[in-house]
Amino acid sequence: MANTNNNSDGQRLNASGTTTGAVISIDAMGGDLGPAPVVRGMADHAKNNADVRFIVHGDEAELTVLIKKQRSLAGICEISGTSEVVEMDAKPSHVMRHGKNTSMWSAIDSVKNREANVVVSCGNTGALMAVSMIRLRKLEGVNRPAIACLWPSRSKQEFNILLDVGADIRADSHDLLQYALMGVSYARNGLGLKRPRVGLLNVGTESHKGHQDLKDAYELIAQKTESAGFEFVGFVEGSDIPKDKADVIVTDGFTGNIALKTGEGTASLIRDFLKDAFKKTPLSRLAALLALTSLRRLTKRIDPRRVNGGLFLGLNGTVVKSHGSADATGVAAAINLAHQLEKQSFADRLAARVSTGADAESTQKEEK
Amino acid sequence: MANTNNNSDGQRLNASGTTTGAVISIDAMGGDLGPAPVVRGMADHAKNNADVRFIVHGDEAELTVLIKKQRSLAGICEISGTSEVVEMDAKPSHVMRHGKNTSMWSAIDSVKNREANVVVSCGNTGALMAVSMIRLRKLEGVNRPAIACLWPSRSKQEFNILLDVGADIRADSHDLLQYALMGVSYARNGLGLKRPRVGLLNVGTESHKGHQDLKDAYELIAQKTESAGFEFVGFVEGSDIPKDKADVIVTDGFTGNIALKTGEGTASLIRDFLKDAFKKTPLSRLAALLALTSLRRLTKRIDPRRVNGGLFLGLNGTVVKSHGSADATGVAAAINLAHQLEKQSFADRLAARVSTGADAESTQKEEK
């Protein structure tokens, strides 16, 4: 249940009650691999970040044992015991009606109740969005929240932002404009870009291409570039997503989800082919040994775990969705993203940006 | 103009008039690189295929010179001189009204007039589809033609078929059913699969996901599996496109185009990262030398030129669209695909399949 403070010995919140550091709410149970990699990911993050504390939601006995094993977590975790877990194949509508006792619900309520500013979950995406919507509510002025992901790219910041990658399969021109504004805010606070470049995903770059909603969105976004402080590079194609062309790529949740998974599938295919190529002959196996450092460098650069963490945009609070099968490295990356955004007071800045229609100069200044 | 027989010396059709081999109509002018790589691609194909002849459409003087340089093309080319070229950025509607004197129009008319059974063009995709539609007409029973592409995959045939990748940005459930049936026919005749597996692209594999049109298409396709002789694996995700799960992946032209270009963009990004990784240090450059064979093996496997050739489905005649910037290797791959389909009498088989709603047993037998 939410808000129960069943703390176990030694895992209590700092007794001093000081709240200078970030407090991150963690749904420890929802992932495919259970709570163990989640707790290891928390520990990895805590090693490099002295100013973080966690409220950890899930099976109390199991979490107590796991957390005790990690020296870096001593004294910075509060366990909120819950009895149920949202299954990966649960229907969002079912979880909305019957999910009150789940670790996911409880983790989101920590943000609702302002005990934490940001929540991280490896759970069922649809359920996480549904529960976030009913508990945190949409930001004033946002019709459809979106999920944004980071995409390895040739841009100098090494990642571009793609949204929506699956919060909602529909989006009209006004939703696409909102996605552009929210993506700009994410690019400033998450990637440190002062004047992000926005592109609108289409089947060609010519202005006559695409659905009417896209053409309308083109006009709406173009009108906001000056007042909201971003560049608009116009229509971009699928091949432009990883290029140094747009920092924020805007699309509806159906198309964005297909693009994201197609990119993941292609990268995975090439990784397999690469392994095959180096296993083929004894000589190629020798070559692989010599090339190991180079190959590791490549693998690291396209490692999906490095960019783990879909960000829910358009809610009263920051929700980071980690991949369902994330290991400790993946969870740590998602927690790091959450921590980074929390340090930038991202939730408040995004709210200010959206509520003013991104027209107020004060918003721009606030965001640097 | 179409049907003018301005043959130059030595480039005439075989005097005997025998028509045992395949006749392929070539639009030599439409690509980004002009006619030179097109003629080299024809020559490469002719070296390995004694039974092929070409009707080549474009600038007569230029083509005569280029063809004379290629020994393998001696005596198997007929040049159809045309004065205009469709530009890459021309609007399809403009080409439909004013394109009669272009090499593209003339090349398509060779199929319309039954001088050739198949046409290959590197030109503007939208214009090629528009002119193909008005000159060849849609097959009876087809509402929207589609463009199918081959996707490198883990399937035993090494490629899966994705369609539509951009003929039309809209598709309702009946169109998606037609795409499934046409894709099955392509998989049988082009990839030699007796009972292809069909998947319907969606944002998840669960039956409650996606637009209503997709849910309706799911039902329509599921009803045809027995009568039309294919497996239906249900909904598939973007990450499944390159997997050994479905041989034919069906989607609308908007989504398919984004998926295709996202896949290309991802592969290109990883190729660049791979190059970077092996250039970083003197040792990694040495490793690259030793790993050269392995890397070449990989590069060959993901070389987009090997799978060059989008196939237009749903017209009275076979149209193969080669990539606009294809080099000789790419053009040869597109010509090879055209030749392969022509040998299987693909156009007739597809027509039979579509006109019978793929219910007639005779159609299945005809297709093996």
Interface residues (C-beta under 8 A of the other chain):
Chain A: D89 K91 P152 S153 R154 G166 I169 L201 V203 E206 H208 G210 H211 E237 G238 S239 D240 I241 P242 K243 T251 G253 F254 T255 N257 I258 A259 L260 K261 T262 G263 E264 G265 T266 A267 S268 L269 I270 D272 F273 L274 D276 A277 F278 K280 T281 L283 S284 L286 A287 A288 L290 A291 L292 T293 S294 L295 R297 L298 R301 I302
Chain B: D89 K91 P152 S153 R154 G166 I169 L201 V203 E206 H208 G210 H211 E237 G238 S239 D240 I241 P242 K243 T251 G253 F254 T255 N257 I258 A259 L260 K261 T262 G263 E264 G265 T266 A267 S268 L269 I270 D272 F273 L274 D276 A277 F278 K280 T281 L283 S284 L286 A287 A288 L290 A291 L292 T293 S294 L295 R297 L298 R301 I302
